């Protein structure tokens, strides 16, 4: 004769706690979502800056304008800033340009708004300031003129819009194809291992245990 004693009350209690643990885990994830977005935002900005620097070193003709003169691709010479904002629906990123402080060879003053003017393809007019004559090199020839000089595209044809294009390329291609995987973000989100490893804790603690585990997991810096 085989006799089995089954404690239905204990089973029901454990099952209820596990269910409460599961819903608590999701609640904890929701509560900690902003922390995760803050962590991701910081890492994205770091990765985006390096992506732009590498792109500039590979194509200086197109991206020289967003760095100080002769320092294309150097992190210390960037003329752009990138910021992020974490909201209830996700992350947003925006970029602004800095003023240039370096002086190009042959000039006496910095080219103010250099990055913004060249990126937007804004024409400029150069007039003599400290003398009556403008002096500049044109294809190796020294030119003297009293007339204002208008430069329709000061950065060159490859420059206008190039910063925006590389910015968009990061998010439309590199971000989804490489960045999320290489940084470990995707693996972290696809494998909530703490949920499984804390089931016994959940069986005892129910919803409160789930909230604590979920919050800690989603808030964890996984990079």
N, C-alpha and C positions, 0 to 999 in steps of 0.2 A: 504494500500500500504506500502510495506516495502522497504526502501532505504538503501543501504550499500555503504559507501564510502571506497574505498580501495586504499591506497597509494602504488602503485606498485614500485615507485622509492625508498621509504623508506624500503620496504620489500626486494628489491633486494640488497640495501646497507647493510642491517642487515645480510642477508644470505651470502653475500660476506665476510663480516667481521668475521662471525662465521667460515666459511671455512678457511679463513686466520688464524684465531685464532687456529683452529685445527692443521693446518700444522706448525704454529709457536710453538705450544706446543711440537710437536714432535722434532722440531729443538732445542728447549730449553732443552729437555730431552737428546738429543745427545750431546749438549754442556756441560751439567752437569754430563755426565756419569762418567767421571774420578773422580769427587768428590764423587759420590756414591761408586765407587770401592775403593777409599781410605778409606772411612768410614767402608765399609764391611771388607776390609783387616785388619784393626785394630781390629775389633771385632772377626774375625776368628782367628787371632793370640792369642787373649786373651782366646777364647774358646778352642782352640787347646792345649794351655799350661795346662789349667785346666783339659782337657780330659786326657792328658798324665799323669799328676800328680795323678789323680784318678785311672787310669789304673795301675800305678806303685804301689800305695798303695794296690791295690787289687791283684797284682801279682808281689811282690818284687823280686822273684827268677829270673824273666825274665828281669826286668827293673832297677835293682839296679845300673847298671853300668853308667847310665846317671845322677846320682846324686853323691854328695860327700858321703864318707863312712858313714854308719849308719844313713843317712838322706833321705832314699828313699821316693819319693813323696813330698818332701818339696820344695815349690817354691823358697826358699832362697838358696837351694843347687843344683839347676839345672846345669847340664853340657852341656846344649844344648841352642842354640839360633835359633829363627825362624824369617825369614824376608819375606816380600811380595813385589811384584812389580805390579803396575797397568799399563796396556798397553791399546792400542786401541782395543784389542780383548778380554781382561778380566784380570784375576788375576793369578799370579803364586806365589808359595811359595817354599822356600828352607830352609834347616836347616844345621847348622854347630855345631861342638862340641867345648866346652871350655876345657881349661886345668884344671885338678884337683889340688887343693891346700891343701887338707886335707891329713893326714897321717894315714894309717891303723894301728891298734893296732899291735905292734910287728915289725913295720917297722921304718925306720929313715928318709925316704924321700917320697914325694908324688909319686903316680903312674902316671907319665906323659902320656898323650894321653890315659888315662884309658878308656874313653867312646868310642873313635874311635877304639881302639884295640879290646875291648871286643865286640863291635857291629859287627865288621867285622870278628870276629873269628881268629884274627892274633896270631899265636904262638909267645911266647917270651922266651928268654934264660936269665937266671939269673946267674950272676957270682959274686964272692966275690969282694968287692971294698976296704973297709977299713980294711979287715983282710984276712987271707988265707983260712978261713973256712966259709961256709954258715951254718946258723942255722935257722931252721924253724920247725913248727909243722905239723905233718902228722897224721891225725886221733887221735889226743891227744898225740902222741909220739914226743918227741924232737929229731930232726935229725941233725946230724953234717956231713958235707961233703966238700971236697976240689974241687969236680967236679962241673962244670956248671949244672944247672937244666933247662931243657926245659919243658915249659908248653904249650901243644898244643892248649888248649882252655881255656884261663885264666878266662873267665867269666862263664864257665859252658855251658852245652848243651842247656839250655833254653834261653840263652842270645843272641847268635849270630843272628842278623837280627831282633831282637824283637822290637827295636825302629822304624825301617822302617815299620814293620807290623802294629804297633799301629798308626803310622802316616797315613798310607794308610787306615786303618780302619775308622779313623775320616772322611776322605773325601768320601770313598766309601759307608759308612753306616750312621754314626751319622749325618754328614753334611746335607745330603738330607732328612733323615727321621725325624730328630729332631731339629737340630741347626737352620735351616732357619725359621722354624715355631716358635720355642721358643723365638728367638730373635726379632721377628716381621718383619724380612726382607721380607718374603714371603707375609704377609698381606699388607705390604706397597706397594709392586710392583703389587699386584693383584687388589688394590683398589686406583686408582688415583683420589681420591675424589676432590682434588682442581680443576681438569679440569671441573667437573660439577658445582661446587659451584662458579666458576668464569666466567660462560657463559655470564652473563650480562656485565661483564667487557670486555669480548672478543667481544661482539656485538658492543661495542663502540671503542675498541682499536685495534681489528684485530690481525694481525700477531705479532706486538710488545708485545701486552698483552699476547699472547700465549707463546712467547719465555720466558718472565719473569716468568709466572706461571709454565711452564714446567721445567725450570732451577731450580727454587726454590724447586719444589716438588722432583725432582730426586736427588738434592744435599742435601736435608734435612737428618739429622741424625735421622733415624727412629728407632734406637735401644735404 
